[in-house]
Amino acid sequence: MVHVDVVRDCEQRIQLALALADRLQATLIGVAGLSLRPAFAAGGVVVYHEPSEDDCRAVTASLDEIGRRFRSKGQHLKQVEWRTALELPYELVAREARAADLIIVGARHTGSNVCDLVEPGVILLRAGRPLLVAPNVVTPPSFAGSWWRGRRRASAAARCAMRFRFCNWRKRF
């Protein structure tokens, strides 16, 4: 499952999810949610703007267009699903996580718009599924492999990982 941002560009995250789904012969589920303007407080008075039908139709049309583009990118996959709702994205992703083995989300958003906020920590705690937090700029795997190969830090990381793989945890604890 991959979270698709409605406001920000997430093309590289989608490409990463497409590559993983293609390699593992898995179903790819795209999820996008956008909450209409929530209530806010101004000077001690709570102001709530009820969204009109035109607002709902416009947001739904936008989500449908994003879903159409998402499905067209995944035509070569075994199965592609698209799920949307007019609610906060982190709530939608956490609810739809039951259908996924892995959730791919972007890094923490620091903008002021709360309507499209996806907080990886909240999703991790609510979903109960493995979470892959992809940075905004994803380095292609072929470049990353050639860059790390033969470096001192890469060999040190590999040695440390091998210790964890082959150690017997029962003897330690």
N, C-alpha and C positions, 0 to 999 in steps of 0.2 A: 504494500500500500504506500502510495506517495501523496503527500499533501501538496496541492497546487495552490500557490498564492494567487489571489485575484488582483491585488494591487501591484505587487512587485514582480519583477522578472524572475522566473525560476526555471528557465529553459535547461540549464545545465543539470539541475536536480532531476528533471524529467528524463533527460538523456541517460543519466546514471541509472535511474529506475528501469528504463527500457532495456538497457544493456544487461542489468542483473536478471530481469525477467526472461530475456531472450536466452541468456546463458544457462539459466536453471530450468527453462521450459515451464515457467510458472505463469499464473494469472496475475495480471497487473491491475490494481484498483486505484483509480485516481479519486481523490477526495478534495472538495473545495466547499467552503462555507463562508458566508458573509452575513453578519448580523446587521440589521437595519439600525438606525441611530437609537442608542439606548437612552434612558433617562439620565439627566445630569442635574447637579445642584449648582445654583447661582445665587449667592448672597443669602444662603439659608433657605431658599425656596427650591423645591424639586420641580424641575421642568421636564415634561415628557411630551414628546412629539409623536403622535400616532402616525405610523407610515401609511400613506395612501395606497390605493390599489395600483396607481401608476408607478409608484416607487417599487412596489413588490414585483410588478411586471418587468420593469427595467432591470432590476437586479437578477431576476430569474432568466431573462433573455441573455444577460451578460454571462451568467453561469452556464447556460446551455451552449453558448458560442465557444466558451473555453472548453467545455466537454467535447464538442464536435472536433475541435483542433486536437485535443488529447487523444481521442479515438483514432483520428487519421494518422497520428504519429505511430500508434501501436498496431497498425493493420497487420504487420507481419507476425505478431504474437499469437499464441494459442487462443488466448481470451483476454479481452480488455473490458473492464467495468468502469463506470463513472457514477459517482454518488455525490449529491449536493443537498444542501438544506440552508434555510434562512436562519442560521443560528451562529453562535460564536465558533470559529474554526477549531479551537482546542477541544470544545465539547463534542463537536461532530467527529473529529478524528478519534477521540477516546471511545466514543460510542461505537463507531464502525470498526474499531480495532479487532473485534471478535473474529472478523473474516480474514485477518491477515496473520502471516507468520513473521513479517518484518515490516516496520513502519519507517519510512524515510521522510524526514522533515528538514526544514532549513534551520540555520542558526538563529539564535534569539533576535527578535525584532526589537529595535530600540526607538522606533518612531512613536509619534503621539497618537496614532489612530488605534484605538482599542478594539474596534470592530473586526479587524483582521488579524488579531494577535494570536500567534502560536508559540507557546512557551514549551520548549522541549522537556523541561523538568516536570511540568504539570502533566503532560501527555504520558511520560514515562511512568509516573506514579498512578495515574488513572487507568491506563490501558493494560498494563500487565503483560506487555509484549516487548520483544527486543526493538530497540530504537536506534536508527542510524541518523545522526545529525550531520547533514551535508553542509559544508561551507557555501557561501554565496558563489564563490569561484571554485569549481571542481577541476583539479588537475587530471588530465586523462591518464589512465593506468599505464599505458605504454611509456609515457614520459616519466612518470613517477618511478617505474621499475628501473629504467636506465639511469636515472639520476641517483638513486640510492645504492645501486649495485657497486660494490667495491669501496664504499665509503667507510670510514672508521665508525661513525655512529650507527650505520646500518649493521655492521658486524657485531657491535656491542649489543644492539637491540636483539639481534638474532640469538646471541649467546644467552642473554637474560631470558628470552622466551623459551629456549630449549631447557633451561633449568626448571621452569614451571611445568613444562610438559612432562618431563621424566621424573620429577621428584615424587616421593610417596608421602602424601599429606597425612596419612594415618599415623606414621611414625613421628611426625612433628607435633601433633596435637594430642 
